[in-house]
Amino acid sequence: MGVGIASGPLVAGGNEPAAGDDTPPAVSLAFDLQPIFDTYCVQCHLLESAQGGLVIENGEAWANLVNIDSTQTAMKRVNPGHPEGSYLSHKLRGTHLQVGGSGQPMPYGSEASAGISAEAVELIDRWISEGATDN
């Protein structure tokens, strides 16, 4: 798997780029991001008791994030190609109040998401920038 939440560089998709190719592999929702969501988010955002109406369990995340209106601001939860226009990114960075949002930064109980690594947030933003595909 390509997730290195605790330490070390994150390599998307679990694949190394081809020799001579400087382009990093595309970020995979299933292999790169779902483990992050499982570690930091699913305890509150699961089907049985979805906080804020958001379910991001395995197999549910894409349909509940991408091109879905936020319930806290006039933004999309994830606006493909635009992390700066995606409320998820703002919630993780603790900048959600600056864009008209409300509530706490995520993961819950953290100040500016101290509980989630900057590398994990950057990986989520990269996935959004790449078009937030269901891969």
Number of C-alpha atoms within 10 A of each C-alpha: 13 18 22 17 17 11 9 9 12 19 19 24 21 16 12 13 15 10 6 6 9 8 9 13 15 19 27 20 24 17 16 26 23 22 20 22 19 15 13 17 19 23 15 18 20 19 14 8 13 15 13 11 13 20 23 23 21 16 13 14 21 21 12 17 21 20 16 14 17 19 15 16 15 12 19 19 25 26 23 19 17 17 23 15 17 24 27 26 23 22 23 26 20 19 17 23 15 9 15 12 19 14 10 18 22 23 23 16 11 14 14 19 20 15 14 20 16 14 17 21 19 15 21 23 23 18 23 25 17 15 18 24 16 12 12
